[in-house]
Amino acid sequence: MAPLNDALKTKVVSLLYDGKQQKQILEKLKSEENFTIGRRHLAKFIKRFKETNSIQNKPKPGPPVKDVTPELLNYIDKKMEENDETTAADLQRLIEKNFNLSLSISKIKRIRRKLGWLSTSTKYCQLVREVNRAKRLEYCRRCLENAENFEDVVFTDECTVALKNSAHLSFHRRWEPAKLKGRPKHPLKVHVWAGISKSGATDIAIFSGILDATFFVHEILEKHLEPFVQEFYPDHHRFFQDNDPKHTSRVGKNYYESSSINWWESPPESP
């Protein structure tokens, strides 16, 4: 019986806000998350959340940090909330400037840990403009309502592959100077296009140069997508791609219509 992680804690809180009771939450976690948790363990978390309005565990007990006032603790906590990339060195400078207090980096790190702040590697996600969020949400809801299984969808995309890569680190002996390694200003690279579906994968198109709308239609779709669709989806298909300008160009749209390519349009800023 594993402890609740942050993702499941967030799920529990969401269910609480939806008015679910503890028994309903347990059943929901078991059915949707395939996760089993003891009733007492869950009740303890819910009680702590209602008291602290936080999903974080209570700070571990330990000796109090000397020379640190509640005002300073609140200040550090506030600065971390304002900018979650604030380093201990940044806090050190701010504390010295505003409190005329000199604290070591290690002490500031201990204080920060006791306040519940943990460091993790930054996880990035795609930025989506506010105006497009509702469109993407509606698109997903339609898929759920229609019990979409993507049975006849051909998903396609392209990427660029560099043929030479340089490591970020190199080593040399202490008594030898670091070696300089040449890096071309314009490294050789190729572009790759391919599609996948429940019936298999398309041929892979490998090419160089600039990928414009005309090249995309005549050299990629006509030679690689059309034969695949005719062989594996002779009755009906849907063609899925992102909203790159060359995909949505007039040349592309004219081709989709004339060649009976059923382009399944996705909302803006979709993956």
Protein Blocks (a to p, Z undefined) as FASTA:
>chain_A
ZZddfklmmmmmmmmmnopafklmmmmmmmmnopacdfklmmmmmmmmmmnopabdcddd
ddddehiafklmmmmmmmmmmpmkbcfklmmmmmmmmnopacdfklmmmmmmmnopacdd
ddddddddfklmmmmmmmmmmmmmnopghlmcccdddddddfbdcdfbdcddfkbccddd
dddfbdcdddddddddfkbccdddddedjddfklmmmmmmmmmmmmmmmmmmmmbccddd
dfbfklmmmklmmmmmmnopacddddehiZZ
